[in-house]
Amino acid sequence: MCGFIGIYGPEGVDVAGEVYEGLLAVQHRGQDAAGITTFTDSFHVKKGLGLVLEVFNESNMARLRGNLGVGHVRYPTLGSNQGEDAQPFHLPYPIGVALAMHANFHPDMADYSDVIAGYQTYPHVDIYDTGVRAAKPIIAMINGASRPTMAWGNRPMLPHVMRQGSDDFPNRELQAMAQRMESQGALAASFFTGFPHADIELAGSSAVVVTDNDMARAEKLRDELLDFAWDHRSDFIYEIEPLETSLERAAEMGREADGDAGPVVLLDHYDNAASGGAMDTMTVLATLDWKELHGIVLQERAAVEP
């Protein structure tokens, strides 16, 4: 998951302290490593393994000068727990970025990078492949073999998380379209379903296409992705089933199985940090009829371990 915060303050104001406080607030999103980068006329960086309280102290915070700052707490899904994986990163060479399918895209992301590629699966099983898709055009650019040209756009829609699966229509078709574009010469093509719970103006679906020095083609392919998504926007709506109905169906499935199959799994999808949940809601447990449902195993774990 990871957590991050960015602050752009007034000239002459150091924002590192506020970034630090923000990282404390999102510590539950990652406990492997933490880091802050600020900028004045150059970058100032402090990052390392451990919790926010362990990485930063009065001495190293004093070095983080500047009114522009970003902070990050890491939850490792790739790489290792070495210090070199601690973030944020700042790079003095062409930048290729691999983003999750749930990314909410901002135009600055295109302005300050050279290539962007997004996951094409959800659940995400193409993390490595997406990194390769982002890296290959950058390597070609460094070698003088290509000039990546990127077009991005969005549509005012918030696809429900439960309708973002890449094995379901219409996201399945959108990701297939993006893959087909790449097979036909695009350096990278990505449709982002976005993260609908973010309280920002540009939350929601977007598309990015990278070509070799052909902006007109990049824009055409981008619009094909966005138009298809918009035409099928109603299919991104998730019809939520009442909890009582779900519990009744689970009980009936258990009775019909009569020990021959199972278990029956009740998934409380939204009570997780990725969806803004506190990970400690008791609504499902309080509603269960324990006489009807058998063989339920519960495990509780703190969101942030001491």
Order of alpha helices (4+ residues) and beta strands (2+ residues): beta-alpha-beta-beta-alpha-alpha-beta-beta-alpha-beta-alpha-beta-alpha-beta-beta-alpha-alpha-alpha
